[in-house]
Each structure stands twice: as structure tokens, then as C-alpha cells.
Amino acid sequence: MTTLHQIHRADRLNQNIVQWWQADDTLLLIEGAVVALTHAQWRHGLPEGIRVAALKDDIIARGLPLDNLPQDVTLLSDQDWVALTIQHDRVLSWS
């Protein structure tokens, strides 16, 4: 069962919720969580095979440079976000 984990705040990216992440899940960084993309340490401990995505508009709204993001992060529009929710068996929102 694949899960889309919507992370709303960067401080939610800690070891307490990593236990819920599994291979083939997707982490979607939205709202304030996108600032974590500028800090590599949050990625330590990610399960093998987990995908990372972020809302492009939230990155732009926070003045983060799009050209300096990790290459394996998929940037999504709001329409892409809706499609992603449909592709997963369940959605968990961590706010």
C-alpha cells in the first residue's frame, strides 16, 4: 500500500515520523516544510526507494532558489498534487 505523506512544517521532518515511511511512499513537502530542501541533514534515514516532491509555488513564495534544489526532488504544480493524491492508496498529512 503506497502512502503520500504531506509534510506541512520543516520541524515535522524528524525521527519520530520516519518510522511511518516505507519504500515506494512519497514525501510531499508543502507550505513551510519546503525550507528543509535547503538543509541536507533531514534526508538522513530516508528509506530506500522513497520519493520526494515539493510544491513549486510554495518554494517560490518563500524565495528559495529553484536551481539549487536536490536533483531527485520533483517539483509539482497544484494540479500535479491532485494527481499524486489519486495515485496513492492513502494520504497522511503531518502538520
N, C-alpha and C positions, 0 to 999 in steps of 0.2 A: 504494500500500500504506500503510494507516494504522498508526501506531505509538502505543502507550501508553507513555510514559516515566514510570516510577515513581521519583521522587526521594526518597531517604531522609534526606539531610542538606542543610542550607542551604548549606554550603560547596561543594556539587556544582553549584550554580547559577552557573556561570561560563562564560566564553567558550570553554573547552575542549570543552564538550559542546553548546553552542548549534549547532555545525556539524552535529549529527546531527538537529536538529529541523526539521521541514518543515510547511508549511501542511497543515491537516487532521489533524495529530497532536494528541495530548492530553498535557499535563503533569499528573501527579498528584502532589501534594505530600503526603507521609506522614511519620510519625514526626517527627524534628527539623526536617525541611525546611519544616514549616508556619510556623515562625517567620519565614521570608522574607516572608510575607504582610504583615508589619508594616513592611517596607522596600521602597519603590517602585523603587529602583535596579536590582534584579535583573531587572526586566521589560524593561529597555532591550535592544534587539536581538532581541526575540522575533519570529519570523517572522509575517507577516500570516496570519491565519486559524487560528492555533494556539489551542487551548482550554486553559484552566487549571482544575483541580479540586483539592480538598483533602479529606482525611478529617476529618469534623466531630469525631469522638471525639478525634483527635489534637490538634486545635485547643483543644478544651475541656480536655484533660489538661494542656496547657501554660499554661492560664489566659489565653489570648488572647481578646479580646472579639469575639464573632461579629458584632456590629453595626458594627464598624469595618473590615471587610474590603473589598477591592475588589469592586465590584458584579458584575464579569464572572467572578468565581470561583464555580464550582459546588461546593457542599458536599455530600459524599457520605457515606452510611452504608456499613457493611461490605457489605451486600447490593448497594448501588449499585456498589461497587468490583468485585465479582464480575461483575456485568452489563457493566461497562465493559470488562473484560478480554475478554469474549466478543465485544464489538462491534468490536474492533480486530484487524487481521491479525497483529500481533506485539506482544510486551510486552518492553521493556528496563527493567531495574532498575539504577538508579545509586545505589550505596550506598558 
